Amino acid sequence: MTDKIKNDEETKNNEERKESNTTDESLNTEGQEETKKNNVDNRIPYDRFKQKVDEANALKEKLAEIERKQEEDKRKELEEQNEYKTLYEQAKKDAEQAKQEALNVKKDALLTQAGYSQEQAKLLVKLVDGEDDEEISESIKQLRAAIPAQDNYADPSAMNGKKDKPETVGADEVGAKVFERIKNKIF
């Protein structure tokens, strides 16, 4: 009989726990639904986002068009006032700026080709002197003597000596070696 009473009490306790759990769960679910609803309300619909981005791009294009038109108007005004000297100086300044940019790109490429990393080349391009290829290459040779190029070879142990860099092999040498290996099979 005591077993039956204990079982009945356990059953009642379990039922009470289930009821309290379901009540708690329903409260949590309502809170979660409100949170989800708030998150949905806070999100921006894609169509609205796309519309705003398109508006911003249209404004940028319009601004660029207005700036071009102002430059064109200024140029026409100077032409009308017969101030060709000012136009000539402006064109000359633009040409000189383009020439300097091209020269800097050339120097950067030659420094990269000499073995410097992109970061080093950006810093060292200011130290390279010269206007033509010979002067630039001579300046880079002097620069390499003073500032060695960064190599990607590591020395893993403290007492291990410096490793030799592998020799660069040209395409002619590779082709000759391959031919030597397969010539007996072909002929």
N, C-alpha and C positions, 0 to 999 in steps of 0.2 A: 503494500500500500504506500509506503514511503517513496518507493520508486515512482509510482504513478503521480504522486504529488510533486516530486522533483521534476518529472518530465513535463507536467502541466505548467509549473512555474517557469521552466526553461523555455517552453513554447511561448508563453505570454511575454517573457523578456525578449525573445527573438522577434516576435511580432511588433513589439514596441520599438525595438531598434530599427526594424525595417521601415516602420511608419515614420520615424524621425529622420531616417536616411532619405526616404523619398521626399519628405518635406524639404529637407536641406537641399537635395538635388534640384527640386523644382525651383527653389529660391536661387540657386546658382545658375540654373538654366535661364531664368528671367534676367539675371544680371549679365550673363553672357550675351543674351540676345540684345540687350540694350547697348552693351559695348560694341557688338558687331554692327548694330544700327548706327551708332555714333561714328564708327570707323568708316562705314559706307558713306555717311553724310560728309565726312571730312575729305574723302577722296575726290579728285578732280576727274570728271569724265574725259575720256580720250578725245572726243570730238571738240570739247572746249579747249583742251590743251593744244590740240593741233591748230585750232583757230587762232589762239594767242601766238603760237610760234609763227604761223603764217603772217599774222599782222606785224610781228617784230621783224621778220625777214623783208616784208614789203616796205616797212619804214626805213630799214637799212639801205635797200635798193634806191629808195626815193632820195635819201640823204646823199648817197654817192652820185646820183644823177644831178642833184642840185649843185654839188661841189664841182662836178665836171662842167656844168653849164656856167657857173661863176668863173671858172678858169678860162673857158672859151670866150666869155664876154670880156674879161679883162684883156685877153690877147687881142680881140677885135678892137677894143678901145685903144690899145697901144698902137695897133696898126693904123687906125684912123688918125691918131695924133702924130703919125710918122715917127714914132719912137722905136724904130727898128733896132737901134743900139741896145735898148733894154731887152727886147726880144732875143737879140743875138747873144747877149750876156747870159740870159736865162737858159737858152738852149745850150750854150757852151758849158754852163755850170752843170746842167743835167748830163751832158755827154761826159764830162770829167768825173762826175759821181759814178756813172755806169762803168767807166774805165777802171776806177778804183775798186769797185765791187768785183769786176772780172779779175783784176790782178790779185785781190785777196782770195778769191776762190781758187785761182791757179796756185798761189802759194800754199794754201791749205791742202790742195790735192798733192802737191809735190812733197809737203811735209808728211802726209799720210803715207805716201809711196816710200818715203825714206825710212819708215818704220815707227813713226810716232803714232800714239793713239789719238783719237778724236779730241779728247780733252787737252792733251799736250799740244796738238796742232793749233787749236783755238788760241792757246796762250802764246805760243811761239811765233804765230804768224806776224805779230807786231815786230819781232826781232829780225825778220828776214828782209834784207834790203835788195833793191834792184828793180829794174823796169823790164828787162828782157830775160829770156830763159837762162842764158849763160851767167848773168849776174845773180840771179835767184839761186841757181844750182851751186855756185861758188859760196854764196852766203849760207846755204843749207849745209854744205860740207864743213864750213867753219863752226856752224852751230852744233853739228853732230860731234865735232871734236870737243866742244865745251860741255854740251849737254847730251849725254847718251840717250838713245831711244829706249823706251820701256819695253823690256822683253817679258814674255809670258812664261818663262822657264823658272821653275822653283827648285830650291835646294832644300830637300826635306830634312837632312840631318846637319847638326852643327859642325861636325868635323869633316864632312864630305866636301871635297873640292868643287869648284865651279865646273859644270858640265859644258861640253862643247855644243854649240848649236849645230843642228843637222845641216849638211850642205844642201844648197838648193840645186835641184836637178832640172835641166831644161827639157823641153819636149823632144829635142833632137836626140839627147842621150837616152831617154826612155824608149824612143822608137828604135834606136840602134840596138839596145839590149833585147827588146822584144824580137826584133828581126833575127838576132844571133840565136835566140832560143828556138825559133820555129823554122829557120831556113832549112835544116836537115829534113824536116817533115814535109816541106813543100817541094824541094828539089830532089 
